[in-house]
Amino acid sequence: MVTGADVAFWLLAPVMVLAAIAMVASRKPVHSALSLAVVMICLAVQYAALDAPFLFAVQIIVYTGAILMLFLFVVMLVGVDMKDSMVETIRGQRPLALLAGLAFAALLILAVGNAATSPGIGLEEANGAYGGNVQGLAGLIFHRYVFAFELTSALLITAALGAMVLAFRERLGEKKTQKVLVAERMRRYAKEGEHPGPLPTPGVFARHNAVDTPALLPDGTQAETSVSATLKARGQVLDSSELSQATQQTLRAITSNDDDQEDEQ
């Protein structure tokens, strides 16, 4: 008898496999993150088809909606240069990653083999032992595996503190005040001609607000400083010359009117 869970599996399993391959094979981090989002959403649908509503909600809200989207937004805002990403900051990490991959493959083969050869308990029987799916998870997490759960929490907190310690940079000089920063900007403006104000924002007035579109100056030319240097290095900056034609036409009309008035005088 074909159930809804079987249909969901055979429909979504190929999509999950293709998205997982795309996540590994993609050269751009944003594409990898989007492929991972597809895998997580399909996995959440599998949980829903197997009558696991709690895991379905956690998969969507926590993993797909919070952690993955946060990672995706950070990658899109900060940007990752391909040259920097290829630099090996920790020596010997590639052989260790290879060993970890082989160990994970062996563990996966053993798990699949065990699931194929041993008789399954069944989801209904497992949920019925505690009175439901949510009650069963609560019983396992806070009773049977409470020590492992708390140990995992301590491990995550330790990893977060370690990341903060590694990312901390000791200040070598005195922190500059706002007054000092303003004085430095004015000196650079006097010596090098650098504009002391904030950089122009990306986008073309109200017509376009994408970060890959340069801003337009009052004369219709592009403001090169309004686009991130990372996008310039990737060659992903859009050409806003077509959008600036209306501004240039208005500027030429105003200039021609001024010239006509000067000729009449």
ZIFENMO-V814110 format. One record per pair of residues at least 4 apart in sequence whose ideal C-beta (glycine too) atoms are under 6 Angstrom apart, sorted by the first residue. I is the first residue (numbers start at 1). J is the second residue. Records with the same first field share a line. If there is no record, write none. Layout:
I: J, J
This chain:
2: 6
4: 49
5: 49, 50
8: 12, 49
9: 13
12: 16, 42, 45
15: 42
16: 39, 42
19: 35, 38, 39
20: 39
21: 25
22: 26, 35
23: 32, 35, 36
26: 31, 32
29: 75, 80
30: 75
33: 71, 72
37: 64, 68
40: 63, 64
41: 64
43: 59
44: 56, 59, 60
47: 52, 55, 56, 59
48: 56
50: 123
52: 133
54: 133, 134, 137
55: 59
57: 61
58: 62
59: 63
60: 64, 65
61: 65
62: 66
63: 67
64: 68
74: 78
79: 230
80: 85
93: 97
114: 118
121: 125, 126
124: 128
127: 132, 133, 136
130: 135, 136, 139
131: 135
137: 141
138: 142
139: 143
140: 144, 145
141: 149
142: 146
145: 149
176: 180, 181
185: 196
186: 196
188: 192, 194
189: 194, 196
199: 225
200: 215, 223, 226
202: 211, 213, 215, 226
203: 208, 209, 213
204: 208, 213, 216, 240, 243
207: 243
208: 213
212: 231, 236, 237, 238
213: 238, 240
214: 222, 223, 226, 227, 240
215: 223, 226
216: 220, 244, 247
217: 221, 223
219: 251
220: 244, 247, 248, 251
227: 231, 237
231: 236, 237
232: 237
240: 244
244: 248
